[in-house]
Amino acid sequence: MPRMTERERLADLEARQRKVAQEIGQTRRALRGKYAAIVSELPIEFLTERELRDILTHAIRAGGTASVATLKALPPEERQRIEFEIANRIEHEVRTSAESPAEQNIRVSINASYAQSMQRVEEGEQAMWGR
């Protein structure tokens, strides 16, 4: 095989660079889509768009581990107050939405199950850490 000239080598490297940049973009979009699907399953209706953006921006800036540790460090009373407020806002949204009664019952049931699960997680953490 004949040896490539510097010009051909540069063209080849630039083509590879474009291909890698395209793969990076596709992978980034796929990952963000996966995370967006997670967010779409969370009960975030009570947040304004600005609040959600601020929460995510600060959490990303601080890092995942630090953000989770900070939230877990909240006193149990504060966590319960926040969860209660969230449940009330969700219940209000359910009552005022245009969903059928069956759809409302399903959502309330799911939210109740979620609240019970969160309570069990908290109790498990308290038992684990001896609180």
Z-matrix of the N, CA and C atoms (Angstrom, degrees):
N
C 1 1.451
C 2 1.533 1 108.10
N 3 1.300 2 115.62 1 131.60
C 4 1.472 3 117.85 2 -178.47
C 5 1.525 4 110.85 3 -69.55
N 6 1.267 5 115.01 4 147.30
C 7 1.466 6 122.23 5 -179.66
C 8 1.532 7 109.83 6 -69.18
N 9 1.369 8 116.06 7 137.73
C 10 1.467 9 120.52 8 -179.21
C 11 1.523 10 109.65 9 -77.47
N 12 1.312 11 114.19 10 146.39
C 13 1.459 12 118.39 11 174.80
C 14 1.531 13 107.97 12 -77.80
N 15 1.283 14 116.20 13 165.59
C 16 1.467 15 120.75 14 178.32
C 17 1.528 16 110.75 15 -59.68
N 18 1.294 17 116.33 16 -36.78
C 19 1.462 18 121.40 17 179.61
C 20 1.538 19 110.71 18 -65.98
N 21 1.340 20 117.30 19 -43.84
C 22 1.462 21 121.56 20 177.91
C 23 1.524 22 110.79 21 -65.70
N 24 1.324 23 115.23 22 -41.32
C 25 1.469 24 120.35 23 178.71
C 26 1.529 25 110.66 24 -61.31
N 27 1.332 26 116.17 25 -43.86
C 28 1.463 27 120.63 26 177.98
C 29 1.524 28 110.91 27 -61.48
N 30 1.317 29 117.64 28 -44.27
C 31 1.468 30 121.85 29 179.24
C 32 1.529 31 110.42 30 -61.65
N 33 1.346 32 116.54 31 -41.26
C 34 1.463 33 121.04 32 178.77
C 35 1.528 34 110.90 33 -64.50
N 36 1.316 35 116.85 34 -44.60
C 37 1.473 36 120.75 35 179.22
C 38 1.523 37 111.31 36 -63.62
N 39 1.332 38 117.09 37 -40.21
C 40 1.454 39 120.39 38 178.75
C 41 1.527 40 111.27 39 -65.59
N 42 1.313 41 117.50 40 -38.10
C 43 1.471 42 121.37 41 177.22
C 44 1.528 43 109.80 42 -64.28
N 45 1.327 44 117.06 43 -43.29
C 46 1.472 45 120.25 44 176.92
C 47 1.520 46 111.41 45 -62.69
N 48 1.330 47 115.68 46 -40.68
C 49 1.462 48 120.00 47 179.92
C 50 1.530 49 110.59 48 -62.15
N 51 1.331 50 118.14 49 -42.54
C 52 1.464 51 121.43 50 177.53
C 53 1.524 52 111.14 51 -62.32
N 54 1.337 53 116.24 52 -41.29
C 55 1.464 54 120.74 53 179.93
C 56 1.526 55 110.69 54 -64.34
N 57 1.326 56 117.77 55 -43.84
C 58 1.466 57 121.60 56 178.83
C 59 1.522 58 110.31 57 -65.15
N 60 1.325 59 117.62 58 -41.55
C 61 1.473 60 120.75 59 178.13
C 62 1.524 61 110.47 60 -61.77
N 63 1.331 62 116.75 61 -38.62
C 64 1.464 63 120.43 62 178.24
C 65 1.524 64 110.39 63 -66.52
N 66 1.324 65 118.20 64 -42.54
C 67 1.466 66 122.09 65 178.32
C 68 1.525 67 111.03 66 -63.63
N 69 1.325 68 116.65 67 -39.70
C 70 1.466 69 120.59 68 177.86
C 71 1.526 70 109.86 69 -61.85
N 72 1.324 71 117.16 70 -45.35
C 73 1.465 72 121.42 71 179.08
C 74 1.521 73 111.94 72 -61.32
N 75 1.324 74 117.23 73 -43.66
C 76 1.462 75 120.77 74 179.53
C 77 1.527 76 111.22 75 -64.77
N 78 1.320 77 116.33 76 -42.73
C 79 1.467 78 120.52 77 179.75
C 80 1.521 79 110.73 78 -65.84
N 81 1.326 80 116.85 79 -40.72
C 82 1.464 81 121.19 80 178.82
C 83 1.531 82 110.41 81 -62.66
N 84 1.332 83 117.14 82 -44.44
C 85 1.465 84 120.55 83 178.66
C 86 1.524 85 111.54 84 -63.43
N 87 1.332 86 117.01 85 -40.19
C 88 1.470 87 120.40 86 179.51
C 89 1.530 88 110.67 87 -64.31
N 90 1.324 89 116.73 88 -42.79
C 91 1.459 90 120.66 89 179.74
C 92 1.524 91 111.16 90 -66.02
N 93 1.317 92 116.59 91 -43.53
C 94 1.466 93 119.75 92 177.92
C 95 1.520 94 111.60 93 -64.33
N 96 1.321 95 116.81 94 -35.51
C 97 1.468 96 120.54 95 176.09
C 98 1.517 97 111.18 96 -64.14
N 99 1.324 98 116.02 97 -39.98
C 100 1.468 99 120.52 98 178.23
C 101 1.527 100 109.97 99 -63.47
N 102 1.326 101 117.23 100 -44.32
C 103 1.468 102 120.93 101 179.00
C 104 1.529 103 110.82 102 -66.60
N 105 1.335 104 117.33 103 -37.00
C 106 1.468 105 120.49 104 178.49
C 107 1.527 106 110.19 105 -63.78
N 108 1.329 107 117.06 106 -35.47
C 109 1.461 108 120.23 107 177.52
C 110 1.524 109 110.54 108 -64.76
N 111 1.332 110 116.90 109 -36.91
C 112 1.467 111 120.60 110 177.71
C 113 1.525 112 109.34 111 -63.72
N 114 1.323 113 116.76 112 -46.49
C 115 1.459 114 120.93 113 -178.98
C 116 1.525 115 110.68 114 -63.06
N 117 1.338 116 117.17 115 -36.72
C 118 1.467 117 119.22 116 -178.85
C 119 1.525 118 112.32 117 -66.27
N 120 1.329 119 117.84 118 -18.11
C 121 1.458 120 121.47 119 178.78
C 122 1.530 121 112.55 120 -90.61
N 123 1.323 122 117.39 121 -8.33
C 124 1.466 123 121.10 122 -178.38
C 125 1.526 124 110.74 123 -90.65
N 126 1.334 125 116.77 124 149.06
C 127 1.479 126 119.92 125 179.35
C 128 1.533 127 110.79 126 -79.83
N 129 1.326 128 117.30 127 79.38
C 130 1.462 129 121.14 128 -175.52
C 131 1.524 130 113.04 129 -105.06
N 132 1.317 131 116.94 130 11.24
C 133 1.456 132 120.24 131 -175.07
C 134 1.521 133 113.25 132 -61.44
N 135 1.319 134 117.45 133 -25.54
C 136 1.462 135 120.12 134 -176.31
C 137 1.524 136 111.99 135 -77.72
N 138 1.321 137 118.18 136 -11.84
C 139 1.457 138 121.43 137 178.73
C 140 1.521 139 109.89 138 -88.35
N 141 1.320 140 114.89 139 146.47
C 142 1.457 141 117.74 140 170.49
C 143 1.521 142 107.19 141 -78.97
N 144 1.314 143 115.70 142 164.61
C 145 1.460 144 119.27 143 178.97
C 146 1.529 145 110.29 144 -60.77
N 147 1.317 146 115.80 145 -39.08
C 148 1.479 147 120.18 146 179.60
C 149 1.524 148 111.01 147 -65.23
N 150 1.347 149 117.50 148 -43.71
C 151 1.461 150 120.67 149 179.15
C 152 1.523 151 111.01 150 -61.04
N 153 1.321 152 115.97 151 -44.52
C 154 1.457 153 119.78 152 179.79
C 155 1.527 154 110.66 153 -62.55
N 156 1.312 155 116.03 154 -45.22
C 157 1.469 156 120.30 155 179.15
C 158 1.536 157 110.43 156 -61.05
N 159 1.339 158 117.35 157 -44.44
C 160 1.467 159 120.84 158 179.56
C 161 1.524 160 111.73 159 -63.13
N 162 1.331 161 116.19 160 -44.00
C 163 1.465 162 119.93 161 179.86
C 164 1.526 163 110.22 162 -59.68
N 165 1.320 164 115.52 163 -49.77
C 166 1.463 165 119.21 164 -178.47
C 167 1.527 166 111.99 165 -65.35
N 168 1.325 167 116.61 166 -41.18
C 169 1.465 168 119.95 167 179.92
C 170 1.524 169 110.86 168 -61.59
N 171 1.333 170 117.18 169 -46.93
C 172 1.462 171 120.19 170 -179.93
C 173 1.523 172 111.67 171 -66.71
N 174 1.325 173 116.81 172 -39.66
C 175 1.466 174 120.11 173 179.46
C 176 1.525 175 110.76 174 -64.32
N 177 1.323 176 116.80 175 -41.97
C 178 1.464 177 120.37 176 178.85
C 179 1.523 178 110.17 177 -66.73
N 180 1.330 179 116.74 178 -42.64
C 181 1.455 180 121.06 179 -179.31
C 182 1.535 181 110.76 180 -63.20
N 183 1.336 182 117.38 181 -41.28
C 184 1.463 183 121.03 182 -178.86
C 185 1.521 184 111.70 183 -76.63
N 186 1.313 185 116.61 184 -26.37
C 187 1.462 186 120.67 185 -177.20
C 188 1.518 187 109.98 186 101.34
N 189 1.314 188 116.16 187 148.31
C 190 1.457 189 121.58 188 -175.46
C 191 1.514 190 113.56 189 -60.35
N 192 1.323 191 116.91 190 -48.11
C 193 1.461 192 120.62 191 -176.95
C 194 1.523 193 111.46 192 -62.36
N 195 1.326 194 116.64 193 -45.65
C 196 1.468 195 120.70 194 -179.33
C 197 1.527 196 111.00 195 -65.02
N 198 1.317 197 117.24 196 -39.71
C 199 1.463 198 120.99 197 -179.27
C 200 1.525 199 111.66 198 -65.43
N 201 1.326 200 116.14 199 -44.76
C 202 1.468 201 120.07 200 179.46
C 203 1.520 202 110.12 201 -65.35
N 204 1.327 203 117.24 202 -42.21
C 205 1.463 204 120.71 203 179.34
C 206 1.522 205 111.07 204 -61.42
N 207 1.319 206 117.02 205 -39.84
C 208 1.461 207 121.01 206 178.99
C 209 1.519 208 111.24 207 -64.65
N 210 1.318 209 116.91 208 -44.15
C 211 1.466 210 119.62 209 179.67
C 212 1.520 211 111.86 210 -67.09
N 213 1.328 212 116.88 211 -38.26
C 214 1.465 213 119.72 212 178.96
C 215 1.522 214 111.41 213 -69.75
N 216 1.322 215 116.75 214 -23.41
C 217 1.460 216 120.32 215 -179.21
C 218 1.522 217 112.93 216 -78.49
N 219 1.329 218 117.08 217 -8.57
C 220 1.458 219 119.28 218 176.83
C 221 1.525 220 109.12 219 -59.15
N 222 1.323 221 117.48 220 141.85
C 223 1.462 222 119.30 221 176.18
C 224 1.529 223 109.84 222 -59.17
N 225 1.342 224 117.43 223 146.62
C 226 1.468 225 119.96 224 -178.46
C 227 1.527 226 112.90 225 -54.39
N 228 1.332 227 117.19 226 -35.62
C 229 1.459 228 119.99 227 -179.94
C 230 1.525 229 110.72 228 -64.08
N 231 1.334 230 116.21 229 -40.27
C 232 1.457 231 120.23 230 -179.94
C 233 1.524 232 110.45 231 -67.97
N 234 1.325 233 117.22 232 -41.76
C 235 1.456 234 120.68 233 177.75
C 236 1.524 235 110.34 234 -61.84
N 237 1.332 236 116.86 235 -42.25
C 238 1.462 237 120.12 236 179.30
C 239 1.518 238 110.96 237 -64.81
N 240 1.340 239 116.44 238 -40.55
C 241 1.454 240 120.21 239 178.70
C 242 1.524 241 110.50 240 -61.93
N 243 1.312 242 116.59 241 -44.06
C 244 1.467 243 120.73 242 -180.00
C 245 1.522 244 110.34 243 -64.71
N 246 1.330 245 117.00 244 -45.81
C 247 1.464 246 120.41 245 179.85
C 248 1.525 247 111.16 246 -63.66
N 249 1.342 248 117.23 247 -37.05
C 250 1.460 249 121.13 248 177.61
C 251 1.527 250 110.35 249 -64.86
N 252 1.324 251 116.15 250 -43.04
C 253 1.461 252 120.71 251 178.88
C 254 1.528 253 110.67 252 -63.06
N 255 1.313 254 116.24 253 -41.85
C 256 1.463 255 120.42 254 177.79
C 257 1.525 256 110.16 255 -61.64
N 258 1.332 257 116.07 256 -47.10
C 259 1.471 258 119.97 257 -179.50
C 260 1.528 259 110.87 258 -60.00
N 261 1.338 260 117.02 259 -41.17
C 262 1.468 261 120.22 260 179.09
C 263 1.521 262 111.79 261 -64.46
N 264 1.320 263 116.58 262 -42.37
C 265 1.462 264 119.28 263 179.39
C 266 1.523 265 110.95 264 -65.59
N 267 1.324 266 116.26 265 -40.23
C 268 1.462 267 119.59 266 178.80
C 269 1.524 268 109.92 267 -64.68
N 270 1.331 269 116.69 268 -44.05
C 271 1.467 270 120.46 269 179.60
C 272 1.528 271 110.32 270 -60.32
N 273 1.333 272 116.46 271 -41.34
C 274 1.466 273 120.40 272 178.26
C 275 1.527 274 110.43 273 -62.42
N 276 1.330 275 116.67 274 -44.25
C 277 1.465 276 120.23 275 178.91
C 278 1.527 277 110.82 276 -60.64
N 279 1.317 278 115.63 277 -39.23
C 280 1.460 279 119.80 278 -179.67
C 281 1.520 280 110.03 279 -64.71
N 282 1.327 281 115.89 280 -44.66
C 283 1.463 282 119.54 281 -177.86
C 284 1.515 283 112.37 282 -65.84
N 285 1.311 284 117.33 283 -33.32
C 286 1.464 285 120.19 284 -174.61
C 287 1.518 286 113.28 285 -95.80
N 288 1.307 287 117.59 286 -3.54
C 289 1.471 288 118.94 287 -178.16
C 290 1.522 289 110.30 288 -80.17
N 291 1.309 290 114.30 289 171.43
C 292 1.462 291 120.40 290 -178.57
C 293 1.523 292 112.22 291 -93.41
N 294 1.316 293 117.93 292 20.90
C 295 1.459 294 121.15 293 -179.85
C 296 1.526 295 110.93 294 -74.67
N 297 1.299 296 113.84 295 157.57
C 298 1.459 297 118.58 296 175.71
C 299 1.525 298 108.47 297 -72.07
N 300 1.321 299 118.13 298 160.25
C 301 1.461 300 120.37 299 178.25
C 302 1.530 301 112.73 300 -57.07
N 303 1.318 302 117.46 301 -36.58
C 304 1.469 303 119.97 302 179.09
C 305 1.525 304 110.88 303 -64.81
N 306 1.332 305 116.80 304 -42.65
C 307 1.457 306 120.41 305 178.51
C 308 1.531 307 110.81 306 -65.31
N 309 1.328 308 116.49 307 -38.81
C 310 1.459 309 120.13 308 177.90
C 311 1.525 310 110.68 309 -63.58
N 312 1.331 311 117.45 310 -42.44
C 313 1.461 312 120.98 311 178.87
C 314 1.515 313 111.22 312 -61.96
N 315 1.315 314 116.56 313 -39.83
C 316 1.461 315 120.11 314 178.62
C 317 1.518 316 110.25 315 -63.86
N 318 1.331 317 117.39 316 -45.67
C 319 1.467 318 120.24 317 -178.78
C 320 1.528 319 110.90 318 -64.11
N 321 1.322 320 117.82 319 -44.45
C 322 1.462 321 121.04 320 179.57
C 323 1.525 322 109.91 321 -61.69
N 324 1.313 323 117.05 322 -41.27
C 325 1.463 324 121.31 323 178.77
C 326 1.523 325 111.06 324 -62.69
N 327 1.326 326 115.98 325 -43.95
C 328 1.473 327 120.37 326 179.06
C 329 1.518 328 110.00 327 -63.46
N 330 1.328 329 117.80 328 -44.81
C 331 1.462 330 120.43 329 -179.72
C 332 1.519 331 111.73 330 -64.82
N 333 1.322 332 117.44 331 -36.73
C 334 1.458 333 120.96 332 177.52
C 335 1.529 334 109.98 333 -65.70
N 336 1.315 335 115.97 334 -42.36
C 337 1.468 336 119.96 335 177.81
C 338 1.519 337 110.25 336 -62.28
N 339 1.331 338 116.25 337 -41.61
C 340 1.464 339 120.76 338 178.89
C 341 1.528 340 110.36 339 -62.33
N 342 1.323 341 117.70 340 -44.69
C 343 1.464 342 121.27 341 179.79
C 344 1.520 343 110.67 342 -62.71
N 345 1.335 344 117.07 343 -41.06
C 346 1.464 345 120.13 344 177.87
C 347 1.521 346 110.93 345 -64.58
N 348 1.323 347 116.63 346 -40.49
C 349 1.465 348 120.41 347 178.39
C 350 1.519 349 110.77 348 -62.78
N 351 1.324 350 116.51 349 -43.52
C 352 1.466 351 120.66 350 179.22
C 353 1.528 352 110.28 351 -62.69
N 354 1.321 353 116.70 352 -38.66
C 355 1.458 354 120.49 353 179.47
C 356 1.526 355 109.65 354 -65.26
N 357 1.335 356 117.50 355 -42.16
C 358 1.471 357 120.34 356 178.90
C 359 1.521 358 110.41 357 -64.49
N 360 1.330 359 117.54 358 -39.07
C 361 1.463 360 121.29 359 177.88
C 362 1.522 361 109.51 360 -62.06
N 363 1.327 362 116.00 361 -45.40
C 364 1.460 363 119.95 362 -179.94
C 365 1.524 364 111.17 363 -62.88
N 366 1.323 365 116.96 364 -42.80
C 367 1.464 366 120.11 365 178.66
C 368 1.525 367 110.69 366 -63.37
N 369 1.330 368 116.24 367 -38.18
C 370 1.464 369 120.35 368 177.21
C 371 1.514 370 111.32 369 -64.70
N 372 1.334 371 116.80 370 -40.51
C 373 1.463 372 120.40 371 177.86
C 374 1.522 373 110.78 372 -65.10
N 375 1.335 374 116.13 373 -42.01
C 376 1.456 375 119.00 374 179.20
C 377 1.521 376 110.97 375 -63.63
N 378 1.316 377 117.41 376 -40.01
C 379 1.461 378 120.80 377 178.56
C 380 1.522 379 110.35 378 -66.92
N 381 1.328 380 115.64 379 -39.44
C 382 1.462 381 120.32 380 -178.68
C 383 1.518 382 111.03 381 -66.22
N 384 1.323 383 117.16 382 -40.42
C 385 1.463 384 121.24 383 -176.54
C 386 1.523 385 112.29 384 -94.51
N 387 1.317 386 117.29 385 1.06
C 388 1.457 387 121.47 386 175.84
C 389 1.509 388 113.91 387 69.09
N 390 1.302 389 117.56 388 36.37
C 391 1.491 390 120.89 389 -179.52
C 392 1.482 391 109.72 390 -88.79
